[in-house]
Amino acid sequence: MSDSYIPLITPPESVTEPALWFAFRKTEILVVNGADCPTLPCCLDISEHGFAPVRNQYLGLYGGKHCYAVEIQESQPLPEGWAALGLRDLFGLVETTLAVLSGRAWQLLEWDRNYQYCSPCGTPTRLRTDERSRTCPSCGLTSYP
């Protein structure tokens, strides 16, 4: 698989091939313990493993696979064979581009969580579809990750 990454904002209307999932529980990334080393989950939907994401962000394409960042409830138990690692622990275990993309995935989830409301006026913000940002419909403030 090529380690090329193409950042995109708009997710596909439907996913017919397994996607790569950057699933986080607080600051830890969830991995599947493989025979040789941990891997990121690759499936059609993360809910296949019993997860109900709190929030998600589409990341784009990595090696031709669609990629999603998802936040999982802190209390959500992990399926058998899964582990939670710190982001730094991921370096050296997966391709460098995947490790870096994991950091970006966490950053986007944190931004999405922290900018649900406009800081000047308190109005709920809205995700934009033409760029990665959140905009206040009341005062027009735009926040970027």
C-alpha positions in Angstrom: 0.0 0.0 0.0 1.3 3.4 -0.9 1.7 5.8 2.1 0.4 8.8 0.2 -2.1 11.0 2.0 -4.6 13.2 0.2 -6.5 15.5 2.7 -10.2 15.9 1.8 -13.1 17.6 3.5 -16.2 16.0 2.1 -16.7 12.3 2.8 -18.0 10.0 0.1 -21.8 9.5 0.0 -21.3 5.8 0.6 -18.3 3.7 1.5 -18.1 0.3 -0.3 -14.5 -0.5 0.6 -13.0 -0.9 4.1 -11.9 2.5 5.5 -9.1 3.3 7.9 -10.3 4.4 11.4 -8.4 6.6 13.8 -10.5 5.9 16.9 -9.7 7.8 20.1 -10.8 7.3 23.7 -9.7 10.5 25.4 -6.1 11.0 24.3 -5.4 7.3 23.4 -5.7 5.8 20.0 -7.4 2.4 19.7 -5.5 -0.3 17.8 -6.1 -3.9 16.9 -3.3 -6.2 18.2 -2.0 -7.9 15.2 0.4 -10.9 15.0 3.5 -8.8 14.6 2.4 -5.3 15.8 -0.7 -3.2 16.4 -2.7 -1.9 13.4 -5.3 0.7 13.0 -8.8 -0.7 12.4 -9.8 -1.1 8.8 -13.5 -1.8 8.3 -16.6 -0.4 6.6 -17.8 1.2 9.8 -16.3 1.4 13.2 -19.7 0.4 14.7 -19.0 -3.1 13.4 -16.9 -3.4 16.5 -19.5 -2.2 18.9 -18.4 1.5 19.0 -20.9 4.4 18.8 -18.8 7.4 18.0 -19.4 10.7 19.9 -18.1 12.7 17.0 -16.3 12.1 13.7 -14.2 13.9 11.1 -13.5 12.7 7.6 -9.7 13.0 6.9 -9.3 12.1 3.3 -7.5 9.3 1.5 -4.4 7.3 2.7 -3.1 4.8 0.2 -6.5 4.9 -1.6 -8.5 4.2 1.6 -10.9 6.6 3.0 -9.9 7.7 6.6 -12.0 8.8 9.5 -11.2 10.2 12.9 -13.7 9.2 15.6 -14.1 9.9 19.3 -15.3 7.0 21.4 -16.9 7.3 24.9 -14.3 7.1 27.6 -16.4 4.3 29.3 -16.6 2.2 26.1 -15.0 -1.2 26.8 -12.6 -2.4 24.1 -13.3 -5.5 22.2 -11.0 -8.5 22.8 -7.8 -8.1 20.9 -7.9 -4.3 21.0 -5.6 -1.9 23.0 -5.4 1.8 23.7 -2.0 3.5 23.1 -0.7 7.0 23.5 0.0 8.7 20.3 3.8 8.7 20.9 3.7 5.0 21.4 2.4 4.6 17.9 5.6 5.9 16.3 7.8 3.0 15.3 4.9 0.6 15.3 3.2 1.9 12.1 4.4 3.7 9.0 5.5 7.3 9.8 2.8 8.9 7.7 0.2 6.9 9.6 1.6 8.0 12.9 1.7 11.6 11.8 -1.9 11.3 10.4 -3.0 9.9 13.8 -1.8 13.2 15.4 -3.7 15.2 12.9 -6.8 13.1 13.5 -6.7 13.8 17.2 -6.1 17.5 16.6 -9.2 17.7 14.4 -11.4 15.9 16.9 -10.1 18.2 19.7 -10.9 21.3 17.5 -14.4 20.0 16.7 -15.1 19.3 20.4 -13.8 22.7 21.6 -15.4 24.9 19.0 -19.0 23.7 19.2 -20.0 27.2 20.3 -18.9 30.7 19.2 -16.5 32.2 21.8 -17.8 35.9 21.4 -21.6 35.2 21.3 -22.2 31.6 22.5 -24.2 30.6 19.4 -23.8 26.9 18.3 -21.4 26.8 15.4 -21.9 24.9 12.1 -19.4 22.8 10.2 -18.8 24.2 6.7 -18.7 21.9 3.7 -16.5 24.0 1.5 -13.5 24.1 3.9 -12.5 22.6 7.2 -13.9 25.2 9.5 -16.8 26.0 11.9 -18.8 29.2 11.4 -21.1 31.1 13.7 -24.5 31.7 12.0 -25.1 34.7 14.3 -21.9 36.8 14.2 -20.1 35.1 11.3 -16.9 34.2 13.2 -15.1 31.3 11.5 -12.7 29.0 13.4 -10.2 26.7 11.9 -8.3 23.7 13.3 
